[in-house]
Amino acid sequence: MSQSAGAPGVVRGADAVLAQLDDEQRAAAQAVSGPVCILAGAGTGKTRTITHRIAYGVHTGAFSPEQVLAVTFTARAAGELRTRLAALGVGGVQARTFHAAAMRQLRYFAPRVLGGPMPGLVENKLRLVATAASRSRLSTDRTSLRDLASEIEWAKTTLATPEDYPARAQAAGREPPFEPAAVAQVYASYESAKQRDGALDFEDLLLVTAFAIEQHREVAREVRAQYRTFVVDEYQDVNPLQQRLLDAWLGGRADVCVVGDPNQTIYSFTGADPDYLLGFADRYPDAEVVKLERDYRSTPQVVALANKLIGQAPRRKGLPGLRLLGQRVEGPAPRFFEHPDEPAEAAAVAQACRAMIEAGMPAAEIAVLFRINAQSEVYENALTDAGVPYVLRGGERFFERPEVREAVLLLRGAAAGGSEPGALVPTVRDVLASTGWVEHRPPPGGAARDRWQSLAALVDLAVDLVAEDPTIDLAGFVAHLAARADAQHAPTVQGVTLASMHAAKGLEWDAVFVVGLVDGVLPISQSLSRPEAVEEERRLLYVAVTRAREHLTLSWSLARNPGGRRARPRSRFLTGLVPESTPSAAPVRKQKKAKVVLDGEAGELFERLRTWRSEAAASASVPAYVVFTDATLQAIAEARPASLRELAALPGIGARKLELYGEDVLATVGS
């Protein structure tokens, strides 16, 4: 059964809604009364299921659309819910983030509960945090200010006051930038400064809204009359402050459906508490629990690896676990590579990306995922050297980039002068050309290339819209951009995605490279003293693995820098996953050879290539990996190139190495 994002036209009627679902999704959709918990594994059609459940409830009369509130964590996800509901013939449902829902309610009730209009919002805490830190005589830089702001946000989302922050932080294993008592002092000073300014921060939106409902009977009565049915997406990421607001909305009622995946709980450092999901059936003993385990995203090979990875985790109390069932056709086995150092690892990944792109895969369908943002630089350099375009995810939002804001202003001005239908794409190109953008001349790399790619994405979006609606004009395009900006729905930028594993959650690509998998990075060193933190790191790797639809590569390097001591152990989470490894296998630090498993002719060729490499390295008086890494030899053994052109397309084969060793490699392959 196809689980794509939707077909043209509007689906109407309860039977038509159910006809699009598999058996488990249908069971979830028909559970329209009482408390419901949908455990939805990665790629199992979670959004499809909850939108069809709402639509089924509306079409059968179980729900009144105006009395349904669906809450999620991003404006884009909320926009996706609204779009899909409209395609199912359902309008009027409120689909919002927690903060957007709270802001809407508080703005309406502010005169009654605050005695005046809605206070202004602190959109960036750093100014007030800097002032509070200065009053506490703390010496700070931008990094420590961001860390202080994060600690204040964690404290507020976990309902910790300045007075109890030190004890709560210690119990949670926090590592604040200053002594906990000093952080508490800054927190208290920040709150005082905010109150003097008569402002609220984003955490206050939820706190004050919950307080208004809890303390004002008329407000509670009105809110609970308006909203009678609740749906909470990504429930494993709910924090105590959000749960308090949800409890206030419910007022003791049980008409709530929560959707989540305990295997994707990766945000406890921000205050998220998976116990709300895991303990849902304890809180509501009569809850209906439905498991979605059919994975429509990834190949059975990727699914099998994900299951094996999460299957090694200790069993957690609460709801039953999930085991994914791959529904796609067979695909290639996940690949594992060991490299001598990080630059070598990055170079191999960059060459593999280049080969995939040259073979026809769109660059935007490839991702490189790492644990910490600091790992990005070596991959940026390697991709630039390989001539591969890339996009950094998790930085500045697309529509807030200076070049995009300038372009939108220019397009809006051009639209005000009128435009002809059918000329959208040439008009957009002309407007962008006025900024100095040249369509077929992307800069080689860095900030200039990022800027070029942002503007190119606007042109690509115009092309896509014209394909859908040939009559769209510039005014319609500008309106479409405004709607996307409101929903934080950035257009696709053509480039390999570089992203942290956290930033990758909720996304998917045809090919995924998960890199830097060494102990101390994943699991990160700060987690090693707490078993529960180590297990969250395992779940983070699970999230990264399940982003891949078809091609999955996992890699690590034994040293940080070329020539460094090769002593870094590969991630403990790979034990039992790498084909030759078992839970009792010797630590990788004692193993210097690449971990490759090839059968038959490919295995024999791999050994011949290793023998040739040893001779070539001895002749040149260099280490063997300087000639070719084992990862490159494996790629050669698998591909069996018959020409220099075919050899050049493989990862790790640059122009210089092709010149030095190309003919010898081909001779070895043909021998």
C-alpha positions, 0 to 999 in steps of 0.5 A: 500500500502506498503511504505517500503524502497524498493524492490529488483531489479531496477525499470525502466520507468516512469509508473513503478515509479508512480505505487509504489505511493499513489495518493498524492505521485503520484501527487507530483511526477508528479509535475516536473516543476516550484516551488513545495512545498511538505508538508510531515507529519511524516511517510508519505513517504517523501523520497520515494516521492522525489526520485520517483519525481526525477526518474519520471522527469528523465524517462520522460525527464523533468530532466537531472540527471546530472543537478539535485542537491538534498540537505539535512541536513545529509550525511546519508540522502544524501546517502539514496537518492542516494541509492534509486535513483539507485534502481529506475534506475537513476544515476548521480544525485547529492545528498549532504548536503549543506556543501558538495555541497558548499565544492565541488563547492568552491574547484573547484572555489577557484583559481578563487575567492580566488586566490589560493587553497581551504583553510584549514577547522576549524573542531572544533571551540573550540581551536580558541574560547578559544584563543578569549575568553582568549584575551577578559579576559573571564574565561571559562570552556569547557561548556562555550566554547561550548556555545560560539561556539554555539552562534558564529554558530547561529550568522553566520547562521543567517547572524549576524555580531559581530557588530549587534550580541547583538541586534539580540541576544536580539531580538531572546531571546538568553541566551548566556553564557556571556553578549552579548557585551562580546560574540560579542567581542569573535566572532570578535576575533575568526573571526580575528584569523581564517583569520590569520590562512587562514582557513574557518569554516563550515559556511564560506563554505556556505557564501564564496560559495554564495558570489562567485556566487553572485559576479563572473558572470563566476562562477554564469554562470557555476554553474547555467548551471550545476544545473537547478533543485533543491530539498531541503529536510527538508526545515523547518530546513533551516537557512538564510545562507542556504537560501542565498546559495540556492538563489545564486544557483537559480539565480532568477529561480523557478525550485525548489522543497522544502519538509518539515513539519511545525509540525516538526520545532524544530531547531530555536535555531540553526538558522532554520527559518520555515518562508521559508517553511510557506511563500513559496507560498507567495514567489512563488504565482504559486507554486504547493502545495501537502500535504502528510498526509497518515501515514504509520509508526504509528498505528491509535492510535498513529496518533490520539494522535499526531493529538490531540497534534498538533491540540491544537497549535495556527494556524500559518500563511502561508501554510495549516496545516497537519492532519495525516491519519493512514494507519496501522492496529489498535494497542494498545492505548497510555499509560500514567503513573504518578510516585512519583519521577524520579527514580521510573519512570525510574525503571518502564520504565526499567522493561517495556523494559525488559518485551518487550524484554523477550516477543520477541521484539528486544532491538533495536526496543525500545527507551526512549526519554527525553527533555534534556541529563541530564535526561539520567543518571537515565535511564542508571542506571535503565536499568543497574539494570534491566539487559537491554542493552542500547545505547546512541544516539547523542554522539560520532559517531559510526565510530569515537569510538576508539574501532571501529577505532581500529577494522576497522584498524585490519580488513583492515590489515587482508583483505590485507592478503587475505581471503576466500569467505564464511568465513567472519563471523568467520574471523571477530569474530577472528579479534575482539577476538584479541582485547579482545572482547568475543562474549557471555560475555557482561560486565554488564554496563558502558563504557565497555558494550558500547565498547562490543556492538560496536564490536558486531554490526560489527559482526551482520553487517557481518552476515546480509551482508552474508545473502544478499551475501554469496560470500562476503569476508573480503575485501568486508566487509572492503569496505562496512564499509568505505562506511558506515563511509562516509555516517555516516550510523552506523550499528544497535547496539542491545540495548534500545536507549536512546536519546534526542527528538532532536536526535530522529528526523528522526528515528522510533521504534516499542516502544517509552517511552516519559519520564519526561513530567513535566512543566519546562522540557517540555516545558523547563523553558527557553521557558516560557517567549516566546509563540513562544518558548513554541509552538516549545516545543509542536512540539518537543513532537509531533516529539517524539510521531510520532517516535512510530510505535505501542507502545507509553508510556508517563510518568512524576514524581511528585518529582525529588528525592524519598521523595521529595515534589510531586509538579511538574505539568505534562506538559501542553501539556498533558492536553486534551490527558490523557484520564481523562483530559480536557482543564479545568481540575485541575492542576495535582499538586493537584492530588495525584492519578495515572492517569489511566483509566480502564474499566470493570473487569480490573477497578474493579481489579485495585480498589481491588489491591489499597485496598490491597496495602493500607493495605500492606503499613499500615502494613509495615508503609511505603507509598503506592507507596513503595509497588507498584506504580499505574502504576504497579497496572495498569499493573497487572490489565490489564495482570491478571497474573496467576503465579509468572513467569507471575507477574515477567514479568510485569514492576515494579516487582523486585525479592524483591517485588515478594518475599514480595508481589507476593502470595498476589497479585496473591490471589487478582487477583484470588479473 
